């Protein structure tokens, strides 16, 4: 079963990399773009047929390893197969 953990900065946390990309977009003449949010995705192949177990593993890994709880938040989802 595939579990996706998506990690991104909390609201109000500065993201210099996203700001640099947004500036590059503006330098290319695309003035309609006013915000950019960068997210990282981790796709985990979990050896279980129980959706609740798979989600619990994703939650635990997101909380304990993949996201910095001071600056980031995360979302966990299952991929339909």
N, C-alpha and C positions, 0 to 999 in steps of 0.2 A: 504494500500500500504506500502511495506517495504522499508525503506531508510537505507542505511548503511553509517555511517560516520567513516572513517579510519583515525586515528591520529598517526603521527610519527614525530620523531625529524628532524629538518632541517639539511641539510648537514653542517658538521663542528661542530655540537653540540655533546659534549661527552655524551655517554650513558653508565655509569658504569655497569648497570645491563646486557646489551648486551655484554659488554666486559668480564664480569665474566662468562657468559654462553659460550662465544667463548673460553675462557680459559679452561673451563670444557670439551668442545668438544675436544680441543687439548690434554687435559690430558687423554681422552679416546682413544687417538691414531689416531683420525681423523684429519690428517694434511692437507687434501685437502680443508678444509673449511677455507676461508681467511677473510670472512666478515659475519656479522650477523646484520640484521635490525629487531628491535622489533616494532610491530605495535599493536595498540589497536583498536578494532572495536566495535562500538555501533550500534546495529540494532534497529531501531525505527519503530513501527507500527503506521503509520500516517493515520488518518481517513479522507481520501480524495480519489477521483478517478482521480484527476488532477495531472499528473506527474510534471508539472512545480511548482505547489503549494508544493508538497511533497519535491522536490529538494530544493526549497527556504527555507522551514522549516529546512531541514538538514544543509544547508549552514549557516543559522542564528545561529543554535545551535552549530555548529562546531566553528564558529567565536566567539560567545559570551560566550560559556560555556565549551565545550568539549576540546578545544585546547588552549594552552598557545601561543599566537601569537609571543612572543619573541623567543621561543625555538622550537615550533612545527608548523607543517603544517598539513592540512587535505584534504581528498578527499571525495566527496559525490557521491553515486551511488544509483540507484534504483534496487531492486531485481525483476526480471521477475517472474510473477505469472501466 
